[in-house]
Amino acid sequence: MIAMTFKPNPRKGQRGKYLDIAICLHPEFEQVEGSGKDRNQIFQDQRLGVAHAAHDYGKFDRTEAPSD
């Protein structure tokens, strides 16, 4: 499994605009491509992390769960 995290750092005074956009796009998150214009105007910086999961388990399938 591959995990991705996105850590935005909105510009000063732009956090509300970022959150408004995020709320509007949430239902379409997986279908909408990012907007370069908004990204450059709203964010001072951003980080995207990609990692390989060492363990992948759920509430019922505990095959890969570390021991308690």
Phi and psi in radians as a Rosetta constraint file:
Dihedral C 1 N 2 CA 2 C 2 CIRCULARHARMONIC -1.892 0.35
Dihedral N 2 CA 2 C 2 N 3 CIRCULARHARMONIC 2.322 0.35
Dihedral C 2 N 3 CA 3 C 3 CIRCULARHARMONIC -1.984 0.35
Dihedral N 3 CA 3 C 3 N 4 CIRCULARHARMONIC 2.448 0.35
Dihedral C 3 N 4 CA 4 C 4 CIRCULARHARMONIC -2.175 0.35
Dihedral N 4 CA 4 C 4 N 5 CIRCULARHARMONIC 2.433 0.35
Dihedral C 4 N 5 CA 5 C 5 CIRCULARHARMONIC -2.182 0.35
Dihedral N 5 CA 5 C 5 N 6 CIRCULARHARMONIC 2.594 0.35
Dihedral C 5 N 6 CA 6 C 6 CIRCULARHARMONIC -2.239 0.35
Dihedral N 6 CA 6 C 6 N 7 CIRCULARHARMONIC 2.120 0.35
Dihedral C 6 N 7 CA 7 C 7 CIRCULARHARMONIC -2.059 0.35
Dihedral N 7 CA 7 C 7 N 8 CIRCULARHARMONIC 1.688 0.35
Dihedral C 7 N 8 CA 8 C 8 CIRCULARHARMONIC -1.388 0.35
Dihedral N 8 CA 8 C 8 N 9 CIRCULARHARMONIC 2.642 0.35
Dihedral C 8 N 9 CA 9 C 9 CIRCULARHARMONIC -2.285 0.35
Dihedral N 9 CA 9 C 9 N 10 CIRCULARHARMONIC 1.479 0.35
Dihedral C 9 N 10 CA 10 C 10 CIRCULARHARMONIC -1.076 0.35
Dihedral N 10 CA 10 C 10 N 11 CIRCULARHARMONIC 2.636 0.35
Dihedral C 10 N 11 CA 11 C 11 CIRCULARHARMONIC -1.120 0.35
Dihedral N 11 CA 11 C 11 N 12 CIRCULARHARMONIC 2.765 0.35
Dihedral C 11 N 12 CA 12 C 12 CIRCULARHARMONIC -0.972 0.35
Dihedral N 12 CA 12 C 12 N 13 CIRCULARHARMONIC 2.243 0.35
Dihedral C 12 N 13 CA 13 C 13 CIRCULARHARMONIC 1.445 0.35
Dihedral N 13 CA 13 C 13 N 14 CIRCULARHARMONIC 0.020 0.35
Dihedral C 13 N 14 CA 14 C 14 CIRCULARHARMONIC -1.903 0.35
Dihedral N 14 CA 14 C 14 N 15 CIRCULARHARMONIC 0.007 0.35
Dihedral C 14 N 15 CA 15 C 15 CIRCULARHARMONIC -1.059 0.35
Dihedral N 15 CA 15 C 15 N 16 CIRCULARHARMONIC -0.768 0.35
Dihedral C 15 N 16 CA 16 C 16 CIRCULARHARMONIC -1.054 0.35
Dihedral N 16 CA 16 C 16 N 17 CIRCULARHARMONIC -0.749 0.35
Dihedral C 16 N 17 CA 17 C 17 CIRCULARHARMONIC -1.115 0.35
Dihedral N 17 CA 17 C 17 N 18 CIRCULARHARMONIC -0.736 0.35
Dihedral C 17 N 18 CA 18 C 18 CIRCULARHARMONIC -1.031 0.35
Dihedral N 18 CA 18 C 18 N 19 CIRCULARHARMONIC -0.822 0.35
Dihedral C 18 N 19 CA 19 C 19 CIRCULARHARMONIC -1.137 0.35
Dihedral N 19 CA 19 C 19 N 20 CIRCULARHARMONIC -0.655 0.35
Dihedral C 19 N 20 CA 20 C 20 CIRCULARHARMONIC -1.070 0.35
Dihedral N 20 CA 20 C 20 N 21 CIRCULARHARMONIC -0.778 0.35
Dihedral C 20 N 21 CA 21 C 21 CIRCULARHARMONIC -1.112 0.35
Dihedral N 21 CA 21 C 21 N 22 CIRCULARHARMONIC -0.773 0.35
Dihedral C 21 N 22 CA 22 C 22 CIRCULARHARMONIC -1.060 0.35
Dihedral N 22 CA 22 C 22 N 23 CIRCULARHARMONIC -0.721 0.35
Dihedral C 22 N 23 CA 23 C 23 CIRCULARHARMONIC -1.124 0.35
Dihedral N 23 CA 23 C 23 N 24 CIRCULARHARMONIC -0.753 0.35
Dihedral C 23 N 24 CA 24 C 24 CIRCULARHARMONIC -1.158 0.35
Dihedral N 24 CA 24 C 24 N 25 CIRCULARHARMONIC -0.656 0.35
Dihedral C 24 N 25 CA 25 C 25 CIRCULARHARMONIC -1.494 0.35
Dihedral N 25 CA 25 C 25 N 26 CIRCULARHARMONIC -0.252 0.35
Dihedral C 25 N 26 CA 26 C 26 CIRCULARHARMONIC -0.866 0.35
Dihedral N 26 CA 26 C 26 N 27 CIRCULARHARMONIC -0.845 0.35
Dihedral C 26 N 27 CA 27 C 27 CIRCULARHARMONIC -1.103 0.35
Dihedral N 27 CA 27 C 27 N 28 CIRCULARHARMONIC -0.432 0.35
Dihedral C 27 N 28 CA 28 C 28 CIRCULARHARMONIC -1.909 0.35
Dihedral N 28 CA 28 C 28 N 29 CIRCULARHARMONIC 0.265 0.35
Dihedral C 28 N 29 CA 29 C 29 CIRCULARHARMONIC -0.832 0.35
Dihedral N 29 CA 29 C 29 N 30 CIRCULARHARMONIC -0.817 0.35
Dihedral C 29 N 30 CA 30 C 30 CIRCULARHARMONIC -1.393 0.35
Dihedral N 30 CA 30 C 30 N 31 CIRCULARHARMONIC -0.164 0.35
Dihedral C 30 N 31 CA 31 C 31 CIRCULARHARMONIC -1.855 0.35
Dihedral N 31 CA 31 C 31 N 32 CIRCULARHARMONIC -0.273 0.35
Dihedral C 31 N 32 CA 32 C 32 CIRCULARHARMONIC -1.827 0.35
Dihedral N 32 CA 32 C 32 N 33 CIRCULARHARMONIC 2.257 0.35
Dihedral C 32 N 33 CA 33 C 33 CIRCULARHARMONIC -1.315 0.35
Dihedral N 33 CA 33 C 33 N 34 CIRCULARHARMONIC 2.666 0.35
Dihedral C 33 N 34 CA 34 C 34 CIRCULARHARMONIC -1.164 0.35
Dihedral N 34 CA 34 C 34 N 35 CIRCULARHARMONIC 2.729 0.35
Dihedral C 34 N 35 CA 35 C 35 CIRCULARHARMONIC -1.830 0.35
Dihedral N 35 CA 35 C 35 N 36 CIRCULARHARMONIC 1.993 0.35
Dihedral C 35 N 36 CA 36 C 36 CIRCULARHARMONIC -1.058 0.35
Dihedral N 36 CA 36 C 36 N 37 CIRCULARHARMONIC -0.678 0.35
Dihedral C 36 N 37 CA 37 C 37 CIRCULARHARMONIC -1.087 0.35
Dihedral N 37 CA 37 C 37 N 38 CIRCULARHARMONIC -0.883 0.35
Dihedral C 37 N 38 CA 38 C 38 CIRCULARHARMONIC -1.084 0.35
Dihedral N 38 CA 38 C 38 N 39 CIRCULARHARMONIC -0.722 0.35
Dihedral C 38 N 39 CA 39 C 39 CIRCULARHARMONIC -1.040 0.35
Dihedral N 39 CA 39 C 39 N 40 CIRCULARHARMONIC -0.736 0.35
Dihedral C 39 N 40 CA 40 C 40 CIRCULARHARMONIC -1.321 0.35
Dihedral N 40 CA 40 C 40 N 41 CIRCULARHARMONIC -0.519 0.35
Dihedral C 40 N 41 CA 41 C 41 CIRCULARHARMONIC -1.501 0.35
Dihedral N 41 CA 41 C 41 N 42 CIRCULARHARMONIC -0.585 0.35
Dihedral C 41 N 42 CA 42 C 42 CIRCULARHARMONIC -1.610 0.35
Dihedral N 42 CA 42 C 42 N 43 CIRCULARHARMONIC -0.728 0.35
Dihedral C 42 N 43 CA 43 C 43 CIRCULARHARMONIC -1.625 0.35
Dihedral N 43 CA 43 C 43 N 44 CIRCULARHARMONIC 2.328 0.35
Dihedral C 43 N 44 CA 44 C 44 CIRCULARHARMONIC -1.341 0.35
Dihedral N 44 CA 44 C 44 N 45 CIRCULARHARMONIC -0.671 0.35
Dihedral C 44 N 45 CA 45 C 45 CIRCULARHARMONIC -2.759 0.35
Dihedral N 45 CA 45 C 45 N 46 CIRCULARHARMONIC 2.866 0.35
Dihedral C 45 N 46 CA 46 C 46 CIRCULARHARMONIC -2.682 0.35
Dihedral N 46 CA 46 C 46 N 47 CIRCULARHARMONIC 2.711 0.35
Dihedral C 46 N 47 CA 47 C 47 CIRCULARHARMONIC -2.291 0.35
Dihedral N 47 CA 47 C 47 N 48 CIRCULARHARMONIC 2.437 0.35
Dihedral C 47 N 48 CA 48 C 48 CIRCULARHARMONIC -2.187 0.35
Dihedral N 48 CA 48 C 48 N 49 CIRCULARHARMONIC 2.116 0.35
Dihedral C 48 N 49 CA 49 C 49 CIRCULARHARMONIC -1.915 0.35
Dihedral N 49 CA 49 C 49 N 50 CIRCULARHARMONIC 2.402 0.35
Dihedral C 49 N 50 CA 50 C 50 CIRCULARHARMONIC -2.193 0.35
Dihedral N 50 CA 50 C 50 N 51 CIRCULARHARMONIC 2.254 0.35
Dihedral C 50 N 51 CA 51 C 51 CIRCULARHARMONIC -2.480 0.35
Dihedral N 51 CA 51 C 51 N 52 CIRCULARHARMONIC 2.699 0.35
Dihedral C 51 N 52 CA 52 C 52 CIRCULARHARMONIC -1.621 0.35
Dihedral N 52 CA 52 C 52 N 53 CIRCULARHARMONIC 2.275 0.35
Dihedral C 52 N 53 CA 53 C 53 CIRCULARHARMONIC -1.315 0.35
Dihedral N 53 CA 53 C 53 N 54 CIRCULARHARMONIC 2.251 0.35
Dihedral C 53 N 54 CA 54 C 54 CIRCULARHARMONIC -1.333 0.35
Dihedral N 54 CA 54 C 54 N 55 CIRCULARHARMONIC -0.539 0.35
Dihedral C 54 N 55 CA 55 C 55 CIRCULARHARMONIC -2.397 0.35
Dihedral N 55 CA 55 C 55 N 56 CIRCULARHARMONIC 2.458 0.35
Dihedral C 55 N 56 CA 56 C 56 CIRCULARHARMONIC -2.357 0.35
Dihedral N 56 CA 56 C 56 N 57 CIRCULARHARMONIC 1.840 0.35
Dihedral C 56 N 57 CA 57 C 57 CIRCULARHARMONIC -2.586 0.35
Dihedral N 57 CA 57 C 57 N 58 CIRCULARHARMONIC 2.828 0.35
Dihedral C 57 N 58 CA 58 C 58 CIRCULARHARMONIC -2.191 0.35
Dihedral N 58 CA 58 C 58 N 59 CIRCULARHARMONIC -2.943 0.35
Dihedral C 58 N 59 CA 59 C 59 CIRCULARHARMONIC -1.128 0.35
Dihedral N 59 CA 59 C 59 N 60 CIRCULARHARMONIC -0.635 0.35
Dihedral C 59 N 60 CA 60 C 60 CIRCULARHARMONIC -1.833 0.35
Dihedral N 60 CA 60 C 60 N 61 CIRCULARHARMONIC -0.677 0.35
Dihedral C 60 N 61 CA 61 C 61 CIRCULARHARMONIC -1.590 0.35
Dihedral N 61 CA 61 C 61 N 62 CIRCULARHARMONIC 1.745 0.35
Dihedral C 61 N 62 CA 62 C 62 CIRCULARHARMONIC -1.849 0.35
Dihedral N 62 CA 62 C 62 N 63 CIRCULARHARMONIC 0.330 0.35
Dihedral C 62 N 63 CA 63 C 63 CIRCULARHARMONIC -0.926 0.35
Dihedral N 63 CA 63 C 63 N 64 CIRCULARHARMONIC -0.779 0.35
Dihedral C 63 N 64 CA 64 C 64 CIRCULARHARMONIC -1.677 0.35
Dihedral N 64 CA 64 C 64 N 65 CIRCULARHARMONIC 0.098 0.35
Dihedral C 64 N 65 CA 65 C 65 CIRCULARHARMONIC -1.218 0.35
Dihedral N 65 CA 65 C 65 N 66 CIRCULARHARMONIC 2.413 0.35
Dihedral C 65 N 66 CA 66 C 66 CIRCULARHARMONIC -1.191 0.35
Dihedral N 66 CA 66 C 66 N 67 CIRCULARHARMONIC 2.715 0.35
Dihedral C 66 N 67 CA 67 C 67 CIRCULARHARMONIC -1.200 0.35
Dihedral N 67 CA 67 C 67 N 68 CIRCULARHARMONIC 2.544 0.35
